[in-house]
Amino acid sequence: QQPVQSPQAVILREGEDAVINCSSSKALYSVHWYRQKHGEAPVFLMILLKGGEQKGHEKISASFNEKKQQSSLYLTASQLSYSGTYFCGTVSGTYKYIFGTGTRLKVLA
Amino acid sequence: DAGVTQSPTHLIKTRGQHVTLRCSPISGHKSVSWYQQVLGQGPQFIFQYYEKEERGRGNFPDRFSARQFPNYSSELNVNALLLGDSALYLCASSLGGTGQNLGQPQHFGDGTRLSIL
């Protein structure tokens, strides 16, 4: 079952914050986050492994609640370069990788 | 260092033909995965290979096959092409090893855009 992301799309002004959620109906053991710009390949952002773990990279951070089978990606003080489609990813079984439904984010000047 | 390289960049085929797509992983990476991405959707997992062995397979028909070579490069083969096979095919590499998928990032190539006429 594909993880469901919300919102499906969001438009921001530069400097605004956004939260992207990823929810799974199956147990999550790790969550990966990627960003894909139009016409380009997905780019790795971060991996969260433990329940309740939080990670950050500059102004992008994420949390992972293993019990709730959810992860959230936080983008603070958004920049134009943050525009793109964000995907969460997880592993089903041992070696079957599944991407979430995706969230299109556009940052306006 | 070179990233993941895929060839060709673009390809046009007709229904019923077969196609071979190639991928070279990042140096030192032993695991290669293949994905199909249809416009407007997320990547769909096709295969994962590690040390020349198939480790995982997605929900794709037997027309799709792949292999990994001793130098860790990989090929994806698709037979009897259908219009619905038109998509961007992405290759991703990772270090590989125990628990590889849980804790290792995947590094994607720029993809091969396949168009079926």
Interface residues (C-beta under 8 A of the other chain):
Chain A: Q2 Y29 S30 H32 E40 A41 P42 V43 F44 I47 L49 T85 F87 V91 G93 T94 Y95 K96 Y97 I98 F99 G100 T101 G102
Chain B: S33 Q41 G42 P43 Q44 F45 Q48 R55 G56 R57 G58 L90 Q100 N101 L102 G103 Q104 P105 Q106 H107 F108 G109 D110 G111
